[in-house]
Every structure is written in structure tokens, then in C-alpha cells.
């Protein structure tokens, strides 16, 4: 498993009974996580003195309960990047800290290339990968169907002093945008995509990863430049195992690369020093 490093403002303190005990900046939160199927002793004192806890609803979704007043947004840092985080209605905080394992890979490959690098980041959310690539010197096309998420990403770019970086901010359905880029003859040296298991585009387009991902990867093979640098596919869907993702990449985009791997990414649990799996990433690179 590849684990995220270099976090000072985030910590996975403990994990037990279906929940994460986390520190986000100066706030202690409890959030559910279906991977945590063990029920170990909750000896850490923070379990009994949290700032907020997310409760799932039996009807779907859920809600936050605040114990010391509602939590406003705050800024947290990873290396030279700054991100705004705050509780959202779907238990998330606007950032997936385990993705720092991938951000480091992207930055290293871009810096090592020692040439102009064009990146497209699809389902780009609040811009963690976008900002990491831009910080390393790449030009980035950031695409997400949610106008709110793109606005949040632009705010993170400003917080990270990257508001003038060569980033194209696109609010669009990713499949439709990729099809247009192919028709325009656009090429990219690196492709990143972090698709949801299920979602809807700005005009109600339905996305279900099991039904859509193969066709999208096939299309993306047409966007690669003559000297591609890397490709990355993230998944949080249990049905897409690392070997399944590796197979998908191999039969679509990976023939343009010398190296291909797929592994879990995760976070270290401070109390136990064990690692909590948080998804899978298929990586191909030259």
C-alpha cells in the first residue's frame, strides 16, 4: 500500500467500530468509514471530546452533529499547498488526504521530465491533483461537472498562490468534454481521473463507473501526446479491485507506457501504526 506522507494539519488518530477519529487542523471529527469493520478499544481521550460527528441516516445520506458550535471553514496545508476544508452534507471535508500519495508521484514525474507538461485532470473535485501538478510546473486542464467544486478549486489555487498558474477551469460533463477535445485534436502528456462510483452531470447525465469507465478510458487513449508522461486512475468502488483496474488500464491506455502498477492507497493510523486502505490507484508512466 502507498501511504500519504507530509501531512501536519491532518491526522488519522484512530479507527474503530466503523468510524475514523481524525484531526483536521484544530478540529477533531468522527466520520464513518465502511472499511473499519473492527471494534477495538477507544482508549484515546479524543473519542469522548470531539468537535463534530457525522451520523448516517437509514434513509440515505446523513447529517453532522456539532458539540462545540458549528465548524466554519479553515485552511490546512500539505507542503506548499493550502486547501480550504469544511464539513459538507455528504460527510466529506472537501479533500481526500490519502491522495497526497498520488500528488507526490505527479510532482516528481513532472519535475523529472524537465520539459513542458500538459495535464488533464478529470472529475477534478477541489483541485488537489491540479494544484500539485501546477506547483511542479505543468499546465493543467481542470474539469468537473460541479460549478461549486470548480469554484472551490479556484479558491484553493488562490490560497496556494497559484491563481495565475496556467490552469484552464472547465465546468462540464467529463465524457462530453473529452469527446470535444478529441475532435479539436488536443493532446496531453498526463491524464488524471478520479471518477465517482455514481454521479450526475450538469444536465442530468448519469455516471455509473462500472458501465462507463471502459469507454472513457478508450477515448482517453486518443488524448495522449506522442511522448506521454503518466496516467492515473483512482477508484473508491469496491468492485474495481487493483487487478481489475490494472487490466482496464492495460487494454486501453497502458500500451503507451513502459510501466504499469495498481495498488491501494491509504493513511497511517496514529494509534496503531497500521494502515487504513482508502481506495486504489492505477498508475502508468514512462
C-alpha positions as CSV (number, residue, x, y, z in Angstrom):
1,X,0.0,0.0,0.0
2,X,1.1,3.5,-0.8
3,X,0.5,5.9,2.1
4,X,0.2,9.7,2.1
5,X,3.1,11.5,3.8
6,X,4.0,15.1,4.8
7,X,0.7,16.0,6.5
8,X,1.0,18.2,9.5
9,X,-2.6,19.6,9.6
10,X,-4.3,16.2,9.1
11,X,-4.1,13.1,11.2
12,X,-6.0,9.8,11.3
13,X,-5.8,9.4,15.1
14,X,-7.7,6.1,15.5
15,X,-10.1,3.8,13.7
16,X,-12.7,1.6,15.3
17,X,-16.3,0.5,15.1
18,X,-17.0,1.8,11.6
19,X,-15.6,5.3,12.3
20,X,-12.5,7.4,11.8
21,X,-11.2,9.7,14.6
22,X,-9.5,12.5,12.7
23,X,-7.8,15.8,13.3
24,X,-8.4,18.4,10.6
25,X,-6.4,21.5,11.6
26,X,-7.5,22.3,15.1
27,X,-10.8,20.3,14.9
28,X,-11.4,16.7,16.0
29,X,-14.0,14.9,13.9
30,X,-15.6,11.4,13.8
31,X,-16.7,10.2,10.3
32,X,-18.0,6.8,9.2
33,X,-15.9,4.5,7.1
34,X,-17.2,1.2,5.8
35,X,-13.7,-0.3,5.7
36,X,-13.4,-0.2,9.5
37,X,-15.1,-3.4,10.5
38,X,-13.1,-4.0,13.7
39,X,-14.3,-2.8,17.2
40,X,-11.1,-2.1,19.2
41,X,-11.0,-0.2,22.5
42,X,-11.4,3.5,22.1
43,X,-8.8,4.5,24.7
44,X,-7.8,7.8,23.0
45,X,-9.4,10.6,25.0
46,X,-10.4,12.4,21.8
47,X,-13.2,9.9,21.2
48,X,-15.1,11.5,24.1
49,X,-14.4,15.1,23.2
50,X,-14.9,15.7,19.5
51,X,-16.0,18.8,17.8
52,X,-18.3,17.1,15.3
53,X,-19.6,13.7,14.3
54,X,-21.3,12.6,11.1
55,X,-24.2,10.2,11.5
56,X,-25.5,8.2,8.6
57,X,-29.3,8.0,8.0
58,X,-31.1,4.8,7.4
59,X,-32.8,6.6,4.5
60,X,-29.5,7.5,2.9
61,X,-27.2,10.4,3.4
62,X,-26.8,11.7,6.9
63,X,-26.0,14.8,9.0
64,X,-23.4,16.4,11.2
65,X,-23.8,16.9,14.9
66,X,-21.7,19.7,16.4
67,X,-20.7,19.7,20.0
68,X,-18.9,23.0,20.4
69,X,-20.7,25.1,17.9
70,X,-20.8,24.8,14.1
71,X,-17.5,24.4,12.3
72,X,-16.6,27.1,9.8
73,X,-14.0,26.6,7.1
74,X,-10.3,26.5,7.9
75,X,-7.2,26.2,5.8
76,X,-4.9,23.2,6.0
77,X,-1.5,22.7,4.4
78,X,0.4,20.0,2.5
79,X,3.9,21.0,1.6
80,X,3.5,24.4,-0.2
81,X,-0.2,23.9,-1.0
82,X,-3.1,25.3,1.0
83,X,-6.7,23.9,1.0
84,X,-9.9,25.1,2.4
85,X,-11.8,22.4,4.3
86,X,-15.2,22.3,5.9
87,X,-17.9,19.8,6.6
88,X,-20.2,19.0,3.7
89,X,-23.5,17.3,3.5
90,X,-22.0,14.0,2.3
91,X,-19.6,13.6,5.3
92,X,-16.6,14.8,3.3
93,X,-14.4,17.8,4.1
94,X,-13.6,18.9,0.6
95,X,-10.3,17.0,0.5
96,X,-9.1,13.4,0.4
97,X,-5.8,13.4,2.4
98,X,-4.8,9.9,1.2
99,X,-4.5,11.4,-2.3
100,X,-1.3,13.1,-1.2
101,X,0.5,9.8,-2.1
102,X,-0.5,10.5,-5.7
103,X,0.2,14.2,-5.6
104,X,3.8,13.4,-4.7
105,X,4.1,11.0,-7.6
106,X,2.7,13.5,-10.1
107,X,5.0,16.3,-8.9
108,X,8.1,14.1,-9.1
109,X,7.3,12.9,-12.6
110,X,6.7,16.5,-13.8
111,X,9.9,17.8,-12.3
112,X,11.9,15.0,-13.6
113,X,10.6,15.5,-17.2
114,X,12.4,18.8,-17.5
115,X,10.1,19.9,-20.3
116,X,6.7,21.5,-20.7
117,X,4.0,19.1,-19.5
118,X,0.3,19.4,-20.2
119,X,-2.1,17.6,-17.8
120,X,-5.8,17.0,-17.9
121,X,-7.5,16.3,-14.6
122,X,-11.0,14.8,-14.9
123,X,-13.5,14.6,-12.1
124,X,-11.1,17.0,-10.5
125,X,-13.1,18.0,-7.4
126,X,-11.5,20.7,-5.3
127,X,-8.2,20.6,-7.2
128,X,-5.7,18.7,-5.1
129,X,-4.0,17.0,-8.1
130,X,-4.5,20.1,-10.2
131,X,-2.6,22.3,-7.8
132,X,0.2,19.7,-7.2
133,X,0.8,19.5,-11.0
134,X,0.7,23.2,-11.4
135,X,3.1,23.7,-8.5
136,X,5.5,21.3,-10.2
137,X,5.4,23.4,-13.3
138,X,2.7,21.8,-15.5
139,X,-0.1,23.4,-17.4
140,X,-3.4,21.8,-16.3
141,X,-6.9,21.5,-17.7
142,X,-9.2,21.0,-14.6
143,X,-12.6,19.5,-15.4
144,X,-15.5,18.9,-13.1
145,X,-19.3,18.8,-13.6
146,X,-19.9,20.7,-10.4
147,X,-19.7,24.5,-10.7
148,X,-19.4,24.7,-6.9
149,X,-16.4,22.3,-6.8
150,X,-14.6,24.2,-9.6
151,X,-15.1,27.4,-7.6
152,X,-13.8,25.7,-4.5
153,X,-10.7,24.5,-6.5
154,X,-10.1,28.1,-7.8
155,X,-10.2,29.3,-4.2
156,X,-7.6,26.7,-3.2
157,X,-5.5,27.8,-6.1
158,X,-5.6,31.4,-4.8
159,X,-4.8,30.2,-1.3
160,X,-1.8,28.3,-2.7
161,X,-0.6,31.4,-4.7
162,X,-1.4,29.6,-7.9
163,X,-4.2,31.9,-9.1
164,X,-2.0,33.0,-12.1
165,X,-0.8,29.4,-12.9
166,X,-1.6,28.0,-16.4
167,X,-4.8,26.3,-15.3
168,X,-8.0,26.0,-17.5
169,X,-11.1,25.8,-15.3
170,X,-13.8,23.8,-17.0
171,X,-17.3,23.1,-15.7
172,X,-18.6,20.3,-17.9
173,X,-19.5,16.6,-18.2
174,X,-16.2,14.9,-18.4
175,X,-17.2,12.4,-21.1
176,X,-18.6,15.2,-23.4
177,X,-15.6,17.4,-22.8
178,X,-13.1,14.6,-23.7
179,X,-15.0,13.9,-26.9
180,X,-14.7,17.6,-27.8
181,X,-11.0,17.7,-27.0
182,X,-10.5,14.7,-29.3
183,X,-12.3,16.5,-32.1
184,X,-10.2,19.6,-31.5
185,X,-7.0,17.5,-31.8
186,X,-5.8,18.3,-28.3
187,X,-3.1,16.2,-26.7
188,X,-2.0,15.8,-23.1
189,X,1.2,14.4,-21.6
190,X,-0.5,13.3,-18.5
191,X,-4.1,12.2,-17.7
192,X,-5.6,12.0,-14.2
193,X,-9.1,10.9,-13.4
194,X,-10.9,10.4,-10.1
195,X,-14.4,9.3,-11.1
196,X,-17.2,8.8,-8.5
197,X,-18.9,5.5,-8.2
198,X,-22.1,7.2,-9.2
199,X,-22.9,10.8,-10.2
200,X,-24.8,13.2,-12.4
201,X,-23.5,15.7,-14.9
202,X,-24.6,19.4,-15.1
203,X,-27.5,18.4,-17.4
204,X,-28.6,15.3,-15.5
205,X,-26.2,12.9,-17.3
206,X,-25.9,9.7,-15.3
207,X,-22.5,8.3,-14.5
208,X,-22.1,4.8,-13.1
209,X,-18.4,3.8,-13.1
210,X,-18.9,0.1,-13.9
211,X,-20.9,1.0,-17.0
212,X,-18.8,4.0,-18.2
213,X,-15.2,3.6,-17.3
214,X,-14.0,1.3,-20.1
215,X,-15.4,3.5,-22.9
216,X,-14.0,6.6,-21.3
217,X,-10.5,5.1,-21.0
218,X,-10.7,4.0,-24.6
219,X,-11.5,7.6,-25.6
220,X,-8.7,9.0,-23.3
221,X,-6.1,6.9,-25.2
222,X,-6.7,9.3,-28.1
223,X,-5.7,12.3,-26.0
224,X,-2.2,11.1,-25.1
225,X,0.7,13.0,-26.7
226,X,3.5,11.3,-28.6
227,X,5.6,11.4,-25.5
228,X,3.2,10.7,-22.6
229,X,4.5,11.1,-19.1
230,X,1.9,9.4,-16.9
231,X,-1.7,8.2,-16.4
232,X,-3.6,7.8,-13.2
233,X,-7.0,6.3,-12.4
234,X,-8.4,6.4,-8.9
235,X,-11.3,4.4,-7.6
236,X,-13.2,4.0,-4.4
237,X,-15.5,1.4,-5.8
238,X,-15.2,-2.0,-4.1
239,X,-16.0,-3.8,-7.3
240,X,-12.9,-2.4,-9.0
241,X,-10.1,-4.3,-7.4
242,X,-6.5,-3.3,-8.1
243,X,-6.2,-6.2,-10.6
244,X,-9.4,-5.2,-12.3
245,X,-8.2,-1.6,-12.7
246,X,-4.8,-2.8,-13.9
247,X,-6.5,-4.9,-16.5
248,X,-8.6,-2.0,-17.6
249,X,-5.6,0.2,-18.0
250,X,-3.6,-2.4,-19.8
251,X,-6.3,-2.9,-22.5
252,X,-6.9,0.8,-23.0
253,X,-4.2,3.4,-22.3
254,X,-1.3,1.5,-20.9
255,X,0.2,0.4,-24.2
256,X,1.6,4.0,-24.4
257,X,3.7,3.5,-21.3
258,X,6.6,1.3,-20.2
259,X,5.4,0.9,-16.6
260,X,2.1,-0.1,-15.1
261,X,1.0,-0.8,-11.5
262,X,-2.0,-0.7,-9.3
263,X,-2.1,-0.6,-5.6
264,X,-4.2,0.5,-2.6
265,X,-3.6,4.0,-1.3
266,X,-4.2,4.8,2.4
267,X,-3.4,6.5,5.6
268,X,-1.4,5.5,8.7
269,X,-3.5,5.2,11.8
270,X,-1.5,7.1,14.5
271,X,-2.7,4.9,17.5
272,X,-1.7,1.6,16.0
273,X,0.7,2.5,13.2
274,X,-1.4,0.2,10.9
275,X,-2.6,1.5,7.6
276,X,-6.2,2.1,6.6
277,X,-7.0,1.4,2.9
278,X,-8.8,4.4,1.3
279,X,-9.1,3.3,-2.4
280,X,-7.0,2.1,-5.3
281,X,-4.9,3.9,-7.9
282,X,-3.7,2.5,-11.3
283,X,-0.6,4.3,-12.5
284,X,1.1,4.0,-15.8
285,X,4.3,6.0,-16.6
286,X,7.3,6.4,-18.8
